[in-house]
Amino acid sequence: MIANGLVADGAGVAAARSSVSRRVLQATGSLALAGVVVKSAAVGKEIVVAAAYGRSNAMDAFLVAFLVPNLLINIVAESLNQALIPVVVRVRLCEGAEAARRLFSNAVSAACVMLAAAAIGMALAARPLLPFIASNFSPSKFELALRLFYVLLPCVVLGGIASVFTAVLNTADKFLLPALAPILISLTIVISTASLRGSLGIWALALGTLAGASFQVLLLAAATQRNGYTVYPSWHGIDAATREVGARFWPLLLGAVVASGGMLVDQAMAAMLPPGSVSALVFAGRFVSVSLALVAGAISSALAPAFSALVAQRDWIACRAAVRSWSIRSAAISVPLAVVLMAGAPMILRLTLQHGAFGAHDSRVVAPVLAMSAIQIPFFVVSRVHYRFIVAMGRSDLIFYCGAINLVIDIVLNIVLMRILGVAGIALATSLWTVATFAFLWFWSAKLLSASSAGAQA
């Protein structure tokens, strides 16, 4: 009887683990499919934008102006997203849906305050700080970048709230709609550029970006409301769950600040090179970001709630199996993708961006930048598996240490490699510090798994 009970229990555990694996696989498939649609639209948007503006001074000004708002979204909202998912999953499993809803309302309120404060702070500090990013800009080019920056700042709040809505939808296994929502930004940019560029110039691009971010928030708010969460900010007091989110959030925030500093450093150093270098770095990065979003984004988003549930249940065997299997799957997909981008960079650019103001000379400049950037793809994709496990374990302090180390590596490699390879050297430096990120996260995920397994056996 006891033996039969143990066999039944073992079969139940195996079935539960198989169910988790199927859900992750299904979510990854949905996210990848949505990613193909969204990134195809983004590539179409880039073709339209490149044809309209090329590597012009106006395009350089827009890219620098949007860099800081985009970084603020990633720094504040994504950090809160990653801190929130494991706690919401645990609270819903252990304390019920109502407690999870209260926690979400607190998170929305905190996000609104932090994002608004960050946007206001950057508006006040823009004039003295922006020259560090645009050090080689002429006075007229700098003033254009500054005005665009002020117009784009509301995207910080809009993008941040969209990220929080996405997080709570993902914890309820709702992946497809949040993954498709960013297509609204690409569509509005294409429409505004095509219809308003003649009269507004680069401002058509800025207004399209702002309108798209607004539509995305409205769509995600409606979906969140339908899933039983109140989207309006409300505060229910500081409880244990809210404190736990805060304890996870601040190290992630510091880590994101340090890691995002690498992007600022890259574009600031690219601005020291000949005109058009910032645009070359960004245009090449677009193709890599598409690849990373399709693979790393899908796998990472699908694994976040799964790892959170497994850690809450202290199922270390399933955690180890998931980390190993998804690392192998990630590598199997991302290595061929990187090889294709590296080998086919000239052809890819000729077929996509080489139209209108973006000519053959521009393709020759951007091709080596794209090849150097593509090296990072498999290392970044696999590292996201380990990253999600470490965050689920509550060791967000390790993410900060990793970012600090890599910022130093990035600066040193930029200084050395840009002297040799120009803007392509900056891209290669980014790929090399991604290798360091992979090594760091792999080591610590293995160490945490070993310690947890040993503690469970004791």
C-alpha positions as CSV (number, residue, x, y, z in Angstrom):
1,M,0.0,0.0,0.0
2,I,2.8,2.4,1.0
3,A,4.8,1.5,-2.1
4,N,1.7,2.0,-4.3
5,G,1.2,5.4,-2.7
6,L,4.8,6.4,-3.3
7,V,4.5,5.3,-6.9
8,A,1.3,7.3,-7.3
9,D,2.9,10.4,-5.6
10,G,5.9,10.0,-7.9
11,A,3.7,9.8,-10.9
12,G,1.8,12.9,-9.8
13,V,5.0,14.9,-9.4
14,A,6.2,13.7,-12.8
15,A,2.9,14.7,-14.4
16,A,3.1,18.1,-12.7
17,R,6.6,18.7,-14.0
18,S,5.6,17.6,-17.5
19,S,2.6,20.0,-17.3
20,V,5.0,22.9,-16.4
21,S,7.2,21.9,-19.3
22,R,4.3,21.9,-21.8
23,R,3.0,25.2,-20.6
24,V,6.4,26.8,-21.0
25,L,6.8,25.3,-24.4
26,Q,3.3,26.5,-25.5
27,A,4.0,29.9,-24.1
28,T,7.3,30.1,-25.8
29,G,5.6,29.1,-29.1
30,S,3.0,31.8,-28.7
31,L,5.5,34.4,-27.8
32,A,7.8,33.5,-30.7
33,L,4.9,33.7,-33.1
34,A,3.8,37.0,-31.7
35,G,7.4,38.1,-31.9
36,V,7.7,37.3,-35.5
37,V,4.6,39.4,-36.3
38,V,5.7,42.3,-34.1
39,K,9.3,42.3,-35.2
40,S,8.3,41.9,-38.9
41,A,6.3,45.1,-38.4
42,A,9.3,46.7,-36.6
43,V,11.6,45.8,-39.6
44,G,9.0,47.3,-41.9
45,K,9.0,50.4,-39.7
46,E,12.8,50.6,-39.9
47,I,12.7,50.3,-43.7
48,V,10.3,53.2,-43.8
49,V,12.2,55.3,-41.3
50,A,15.6,54.6,-43.0
51,A,14.2,55.5,-46.4
52,A,12.7,58.7,-45.0
53,Y,15.6,59.9,-42.8
54,G,18.7,57.8,-43.6
55,R,21.8,58.4,-41.4
56,S,20.9,62.1,-41.2
57,N,21.6,64.7,-38.4
58,A,17.8,64.7,-37.6
59,M,17.9,60.9,-37.2
60,D,20.9,61.1,-35.0
61,A,19.1,63.7,-32.9
62,F,16.0,61.5,-32.5
63,L,18.0,58.4,-31.6
64,V,19.9,60.3,-28.9
65,A,16.6,62.0,-27.6
66,F,14.8,58.6,-27.4
67,L,17.8,56.8,-25.7
68,V,17.2,58.2,-22.2
69,P,13.4,57.7,-22.2
70,N,13.9,54.1,-23.5
71,L,16.5,53.5,-20.8
72,L,14.2,54.8,-18.1
73,I,11.5,52.4,-19.2
74,N,13.9,49.5,-19.1
75,I,15.5,50.5,-15.8
76,V,12.4,51.2,-13.7
77,A,9.6,49.3,-15.3
78,E,11.5,46.1,-16.3
79,S,13.1,46.0,-12.8
80,L,9.6,46.2,-11.2
81,N,8.3,43.7,-13.7
82,Q,11.0,41.1,-12.8
83,A,10.6,41.8,-9.0
84,L,6.8,41.5,-9.2
85,I,6.3,38.3,-11.1
86,P,7.8,35.8,-8.6
87,V,6.0,37.5,-5.7
88,V,2.6,37.6,-7.4
89,V,2.9,34.0,-8.3
90,R,3.8,33.0,-4.8
91,V,1.1,35.1,-3.2
92,R,-1.6,33.8,-5.5
93,L,-0.5,30.2,-4.8
94,C,-0.2,30.7,-1.0
95,E,-2.6,33.5,-0.1
96,G,-5.2,33.6,-2.8
97,A,-6.3,35.8,-5.7
98,E,-7.5,38.8,-3.6
99,A,-4.1,39.2,-2.0
100,A,-2.5,39.1,-5.4
101,R,-4.8,41.8,-6.6
102,R,-3.9,44.0,-3.7
103,L,-0.2,43.5,-4.4
104,F,-0.7,44.4,-8.1
105,S,-2.6,47.6,-7.1
106,N,0.3,48.6,-4.9
107,A,2.7,47.9,-7.7
108,V,0.8,50.1,-10.2
109,S,0.8,52.9,-7.7
110,A,4.5,52.6,-7.0
111,A,5.3,52.4,-10.7
112,C,3.3,55.6,-11.5
113,V,5.1,57.5,-8.8
114,M,8.6,56.3,-9.7
115,L,8.2,56.7,-13.5
116,A,6.7,60.2,-13.2
117,A,9.5,61.2,-10.8
118,A,12.1,59.8,-13.1
119,A,10.6,61.6,-16.1
120,I,10.4,65.0,-14.2
121,G,14.0,64.5,-12.9
122,M,15.3,63.9,-16.4
123,A,13.4,66.9,-17.8
124,L,15.1,69.1,-15.2
125,A,18.5,67.6,-15.8
126,A,18.3,67.2,-19.6
127,R,20.2,70.4,-20.6
128,P,23.4,69.7,-18.5
129,L,23.4,65.9,-19.0
130,L,22.5,65.5,-22.7
131,P,25.8,66.9,-23.9
132,F,27.5,63.8,-22.4
133,I,25.6,61.6,-24.8
134,A,25.8,64.0,-27.8
135,S,29.3,65.4,-27.3
136,N,30.0,65.8,-31.0
137,F,26.7,67.4,-32.0
138,S,26.6,70.9,-33.4
139,P,24.5,73.5,-31.5
140,S,21.5,73.2,-33.8
141,K,21.6,69.4,-33.8
142,F,21.8,69.4,-29.9
143,E,18.8,71.8,-29.6
144,L,16.8,69.5,-31.9
145,A,17.7,66.5,-29.8
146,L,16.7,68.4,-26.6
147,R,13.3,69.4,-27.9
148,L,12.7,65.9,-29.1
149,F,13.7,64.6,-25.7
150,Y,11.0,66.7,-24.0
151,V,8.3,65.5,-26.4
152,L,9.3,61.8,-25.9
153,L,9.5,61.9,-22.1
154,P,5.8,60.8,-21.6
155,C,6.8,57.5,-23.2
156,V,8.6,56.7,-19.9
157,V,5.3,56.6,-17.9
158,L,3.4,54.9,-20.7
159,G,6.0,52.2,-21.4
160,G,6.5,51.6,-17.7
161,I,2.8,51.0,-17.0
162,A,2.6,48.8,-20.1
163,S,5.4,46.7,-18.7
164,V,3.6,46.2,-15.3
165,F,0.4,45.2,-17.1
166,T,2.3,42.7,-19.1
167,A,3.9,41.2,-16.0
168,V,0.6,40.5,-14.3
169,L,-0.9,39.1,-17.5
170,N,2.0,36.8,-17.9
171,T,1.5,35.4,-14.3
172,A,-2.0,34.4,-15.4
173,D,-0.5,32.6,-18.5
174,K,-1.7,35.4,-20.8
175,F,1.2,35.8,-23.2
176,L,-0.1,36.4,-26.7
177,L,-1.9,39.8,-26.4
178,P,0.9,41.5,-24.4
179,A,3.4,40.2,-26.9
180,L,1.4,41.5,-29.8
181,A,0.7,44.9,-28.3
182,P,4.0,46.6,-29.3
183,I,2.9,46.3,-32.9
184,L,0.8,49.4,-32.4
185,I,3.9,51.5,-31.9
186,S,5.4,50.3,-35.3
187,L,2.1,50.9,-37.1
188,T,1.6,54.4,-35.8
189,I,5.2,55.3,-36.6
190,V,4.8,54.1,-40.2
191,I,1.5,56.0,-40.6
192,S,2.8,59.2,-39.1
193,T,6.1,59.1,-41.1
194,A,4.4,58.3,-44.4
195,S,1.7,61.0,-43.9
196,L,3.4,63.8,-41.9
197,R,7.1,63.7,-42.8
198,G,6.7,66.2,-45.5
199,S,5.2,68.8,-43.2
200,L,6.7,67.9,-39.8
201,G,10.0,66.3,-40.7
202,I,11.5,64.3,-37.8
203,W,8.7,65.4,-35.5
204,A,6.4,62.9,-37.4
205,L,8.6,60.1,-36.0
206,A,8.4,61.5,-32.5
207,L,4.6,61.9,-32.5
208,G,4.1,58.5,-34.0
209,T,6.2,57.0,-31.2
210,L,4.1,58.8,-28.5
211,A,0.8,57.8,-30.1
212,G,1.8,54.2,-30.4
213,A,2.8,54.0,-26.7
214,S,-0.5,55.5,-25.7
215,F,-2.5,52.9,-27.7
216,Q,-0.4,50.1,-26.3
217,V,-1.2,51.1,-22.7
218,L,-5.0,51.3,-23.4
219,L,-5.0,47.8,-25.0
220,L,-3.1,46.2,-22.1
221,A,-5.2,48.1,-19.5
222,A,-8.4,46.6,-21.0
223,A,-6.9,43.1,-21.0
224,T,-5.7,43.5,-17.4
225,Q,-9.2,44.7,-16.3
226,R,-10.8,41.6,-18.0
227,N,-8.5,39.3,-15.9
228,G,-9.8,40.7,-12.6
229,Y,-7.2,43.3,-11.8
230,T,-8.0,47.0,-11.2
231,V,-5.8,49.1,-13.5
232,Y,-6.3,52.4,-11.6
233,P,-3.6,53.2,-9.0
234,S,-4.7,52.4,-5.4
235,W,-2.7,51.9,-2.3
236,H,-3.5,49.1,0.3
237,G,-0.6,49.7,2.7
238,I,2.8,48.1,3.0
239,D,2.4,44.4,3.8
240,A,4.9,41.5,3.7
241,A,4.4,40.9,0.0
242,T,4.9,44.6,-0.9
243,R,8.1,44.6,1.2
244,E,9.3,41.5,-0.6
245,V,8.8,43.2,-4.0
246,G,10.7,46.2,-2.7
247,A,13.6,44.0,-1.4
248,R,13.8,42.4,-4.8
249,F,13.3,45.6,-6.8
250,W,16.1,47.8,-5.6
251,P,19.0,45.5,-6.4
252,L,17.4,44.9,-9.8
253,L,17.1,48.6,-10.3
254,L,20.7,49.3,-9.5
255,G,21.7,46.4,-11.7
256,A,19.6,47.8,-14.6
257,V,21.1,51.3,-14.0
258,V,24.6,49.9,-14.3
259,A,23.8,47.6,-17.2
260,S,22.0,50.3,-19.1
261,G,25.0,52.6,-18.5
262,G,26.7,50.4,-21.1
263,M,24.2,51.5,-23.7
264,L,24.7,55.1,-22.9
265,V,28.5,54.6,-23.0
266,D,28.2,52.9,-26.4
267,Q,26.2,55.7,-28.0
268,A,28.2,58.4,-26.3
269,M,31.4,56.9,-27.7
270,A,29.8,56.4,-31.1
271,A,28.9,60.1,-31.0
272,M,32.7,60.9,-30.8
273,L,33.2,59.1,-34.1
274,P,32.4,60.5,-37.6
275,P,28.8,61.7,-38.2
276,G,26.3,58.9,-38.7
277,S,28.1,56.5,-36.4
278,V,25.3,56.6,-33.8
279,S,22.8,55.7,-36.5
280,A,25.1,52.9,-37.8
281,L,25.3,51.4,-34.3
282,V,21.5,51.7,-33.8
283,F,20.5,50.4,-37.3
284,A,22.8,47.3,-36.8
285,G,21.4,46.9,-33.3
286,R,17.9,46.7,-34.6
287,F,18.5,43.4,-36.4
288,V,20.2,41.9,-33.3
289,S,17.4,43.2,-31.1
290,V,14.8,41.5,-33.4
291,S,16.7,38.2,-33.0
292,L,17.0,38.6,-29.2
293,A,13.4,39.5,-28.8
294,L,12.2,36.5,-30.9
295,V,14.3,34.0,-29.0
296,A,15.5,35.4,-25.7
297,G,12.4,37.4,-25.1
298,A,10.0,34.5,-25.8
299,I,11.9,32.0,-23.7
300,S,12.6,34.4,-20.8
301,S,9.0,35.6,-20.6
302,A,7.7,32.1,-20.6
303,L,10.1,30.8,-18.0
304,A,9.6,33.7,-15.5
305,P,6.3,32.5,-14.0
306,A,7.3,28.8,-14.4
307,F,10.5,29.3,-12.4
308,S,8.6,31.4,-9.9
309,A,6.1,28.6,-9.3
310,L,8.8,25.9,-9.0
311,V,10.9,27.9,-6.6
312,A,7.8,28.6,-4.5
313,Q,7.2,24.9,-4.4
314,R,10.9,24.2,-3.7
315,D,11.0,21.7,-6.5
316,W,14.8,21.8,-7.1
317,I,15.0,18.7,-9.3
318,A,12.5,20.3,-11.8
319,C,14.4,23.6,-11.6
320,R,17.7,21.9,-12.5
321,A,16.0,20.0,-15.4
322,A,14.4,23.2,-16.7
323,V,17.6,25.2,-16.5
324,R,19.5,22.5,-18.4
325,S,16.9,21.7,-21.0
326,W,16.1,25.3,-21.8
327,S,19.8,26.3,-22.0
328,I,20.3,23.5,-24.6
329,R,17.2,24.5,-26.6
330,S,18.2,28.2,-26.5
331,A,21.7,27.4,-27.8
332,A,20.4,25.2,-30.5
333,I,18.2,28.0,-31.8
334,S,20.4,31.0,-31.3
335,V,23.8,29.7,-32.6
336,P,22.6,29.2,-36.2
337,L,20.8,32.6,-36.1
338,A,24.0,34.4,-35.1
339,V,25.9,32.7,-37.9
340,V,23.3,33.7,-40.5
341,L,23.4,37.4,-39.4
342,M,27.2,37.5,-39.3
343,A,27.7,35.8,-42.7
344,G,24.7,37.5,-44.4
345,A,25.1,41.1,-43.0
346,P,25.8,42.8,-46.4
347,M,23.0,41.0,-48.2
348,I,20.5,41.6,-45.3
349,L,21.2,45.3,-45.4
350,R,20.9,45.5,-49.2
351,L,17.6,43.8,-49.1
352,T,16.1,45.7,-46.2
353,L,17.5,49.2,-45.4
354,Q,19.2,50.1,-48.7
355,H,16.5,52.3,-50.1
356,G,15.9,56.1,-50.4
357,A,18.3,58.1,-48.2
358,F,20.0,54.9,-47.0
359,G,22.5,54.1,-49.8
360,A,25.2,51.5,-50.7
361,H,27.8,53.4,-48.7
362,D,25.7,53.3,-45.6
363,S,25.3,49.5,-46.1
364,R,29.1,49.1,-46.2
365,V,29.5,51.0,-43.0
366,V,26.7,49.2,-41.1
367,A,27.5,45.6,-42.3
368,P,30.6,45.1,-40.1
369,V,28.8,46.6,-37.1
370,L,25.9,44.1,-37.6
371,A,28.4,41.2,-37.9
372,M,30.2,42.2,-34.7
373,S,26.9,42.7,-32.8
374,A,25.5,39.3,-33.9
375,I,28.3,37.5,-31.9
376,Q,26.4,38.2,-28.7
377,I,23.2,36.4,-29.7
378,P,23.7,32.9,-28.4
379,F,25.4,34.1,-25.2
380,F,22.7,36.5,-24.4
381,V,19.9,34.1,-25.2
382,V,21.3,31.3,-23.0
383,S,22.1,33.7,-20.2
384,R,18.5,34.8,-19.9
385,V,17.5,31.3,-18.8
386,H,20.0,31.5,-15.9
387,Y,19.0,35.1,-15.3
388,R,15.3,34.2,-14.8
389,F,16.2,31.4,-12.4
390,I,18.4,33.7,-10.3
391,V,15.7,36.4,-10.1
392,A,13.1,33.7,-9.2
393,M,15.4,32.7,-6.4
394,G,15.4,36.2,-5.0
395,R,19.1,36.8,-5.6
396,S,18.7,40.1,-7.4
397,D,21.9,41.3,-5.8
398,L,23.8,39.1,-8.1
399,I,22.3,40.9,-11.1
400,F,23.7,44.2,-9.8
401,Y,27.2,42.7,-9.3
402,C,27.0,41.3,-12.8
403,G,26.0,44.7,-14.3
404,A,28.8,46.5,-12.4
405,I,31.5,44.1,-13.7
406,N,30.2,44.3,-17.2
407,L,30.1,48.1,-17.3
408,V,33.8,48.3,-16.5
409,I,34.5,45.6,-19.2
410,D,32.4,47.5,-21.8
411,I,34.2,50.8,-21.2
412,V,37.7,49.3,-21.4
413,L,36.9,47.3,-24.5
414,N,35.2,50.3,-26.2
415,I,38.3,52.4,-25.7
416,V,40.5,49.7,-27.1
417,L,38.4,48.4,-30.0
418,M,36.9,51.6,-31.3
419,R,40.5,52.8,-32.0
420,I,41.0,49.7,-34.2
421,L,37.6,49.0,-35.7
422,G,35.7,52.3,-35.3
423,V,32.0,51.9,-34.6
424,A,32.3,48.1,-35.3
425,G,34.7,47.9,-32.4
426,I,31.9,49.3,-30.1
427,A,29.6,46.5,-31.3
428,L,32.3,43.9,-30.7
429,A,32.9,45.2,-27.2
430,T,29.1,44.7,-26.5
431,S,29.3,41.1,-27.7
432,L,32.4,40.4,-25.5
433,W,30.8,41.6,-22.3
434,T,27.7,39.5,-23.1
435,V,30.0,36.5,-23.0
436,A,31.2,37.6,-19.5
437,T,27.5,38.0,-18.5
438,F,26.8,34.4,-19.6
439,A,29.7,33.0,-17.6
440,F,28.8,34.9,-14.5
441,L,25.1,33.9,-14.5
442,W,25.8,30.3,-15.4
443,F,28.2,30.0,-12.5
444,W,25.8,31.4,-10.0
445,S,22.7,29.5,-11.2
446,A,24.7,26.3,-10.8
447,K,25.9,27.3,-7.4
448,L,22.4,28.2,-6.2
449,L,20.9,25.0,-7.5
450,S,23.6,22.9,-5.7
451,A,23.1,24.8,-2.4
452,S,19.3,24.5,-2.6
453,S,19.4,20.8,-3.5
454,A,21.9,20.1,-0.6
455,G,19.7,22.0,1.8
456,A,16.6,20.1,0.8
457,Q,18.4,16.7,1.3
458,A,19.6,17.8,4.7
